[in-house]
């Protein structure tokens, strides 16, 4: 019995010694082979698919992998100045990604970086590309930096929840942005109050400051850079024409220049025989191939002569059809700004000989027959149409500007109404409300990809900024409390527009 026990002890000791020897050999050879490490799952391989691996999987699609990676990194690394790259592909994304929204592949730890670089070298060998190629793919760290930089820039410029219509007017001695004396190349004399008998110009010194928003400062160089190879189109009534002229003065600095090409003929904007002016204007800045145009469409409805052989014929005002100009040229626009409002009254319809049509025939719906109902129907129709076109043109940004307020006191334009006040901000200087003062336009664009250019409430505070009694062609006893002196309030509309594009 004692020998058996002793025999077992000797046998156990032998097994223990053999195990120790094997363990020592395993430790000594651990660093010399990768065979054993292949059985240990790396966290970066098991828990997530690396960006480079995902790109490798796209090779089967037939597109060159290096081109794909280059394009993707170019987009991710954008600093926000290339609007075409940053905005065309995702015109609806105005939310700046925070750390929680950044894909895990962009949040690797330092320990994982080494594994990533090794994997890249292996993948390049599989593709037949030299590891030390002259054109190296960006490291994960550089991609991460680019992604966060883009997020930071977007946060500054398109802050989520930024309501540019909420804020206050402040005096700024650096204003105006251009001279009403000098900008006669683009500015109608009737709207340049510097050319009239008006003597007070404090209204030119006001600047709009949005609340809780860092609105980008407008400069001509910034605008032209952002709008390089792009076209901005204003389509609307005479207030839209004022905004167009304002922008032309802002971009040129109010200085006369010969380095701007008239390209109206490209858009059919030429003066017809017997007309006093064309239906619009289009100008191009050759240095950046930037085009700015305006087309007159006071109702945003398609207008069609009922009897083309009769020079005094009535016009079918198709409430459910967009202007033919938009249908024809929308594909050429990158930014579209719509407006309508002050032509929706019986006097204007009668003077223009407009007959309301729906479905290609004269309207018989009583709900639409009244002006309010017709305007509501037409506004919702044009928004619906534009919204349906946007997926076809991913680079297009569409805005609907809210109505510009009138300031007739003690009457209307034809009943002695006046706007004699010359003291800026006499009725207040701040807009505190979150909702728009134009419920029709804001309601129509709600839930669509058409953006709201909300200027009504902030303009309501500026009754001193109208042409008033200083209009060059004023009829005695009639004041213009609708249109604005330029430089003036419409410049702010363009500053807000610039901030949103």
Secondary structure, 3 states (H helix, E strand, C coil): CHHHHHHHHHHHHHHHHHHHHHHHHHHHHHHHCCCHHHHCCCHHHHCCCCHHHHHHHHHHHCCCHHHHHHHHHHHHCCCCCCHHHHHCCCCCCCCCCCHHHCCHHHCCCHHHHHHHHHHHHHHHHHHCCCCCCCCCCCCHHHHHHHHHHHHHHHHHHCCCCCCCCCEEEEECCCCCCCCCCCHHHCCCHHHCHHHCCCCCCHHHHEEEEECCCCCCCCCHHHHHHHCCCCEEEEEECHHHHHHHHHHHHHHHCCCCCCCCEECHHHHCCCCCCCCCCCCEEEEEECCCCEEEEEEECCCCCEEEECCCCCCCCCEEEECCCCCHHHHHHHHHCCEEEECCCCCCCHHHHHHHCEEEEECCEECCCHHHHCHHHHHHHHHHHHHHHHHHHHCCCCCCEEEEECCCCCCCECCCCCCCCECCCCCCCCCCCEECCCCCCCHHHHHHHCCCCCEEECCHHHHHCCHHHEEECCCCCCCCCCCEEEEECCCCHHHHHHHHHHHHC
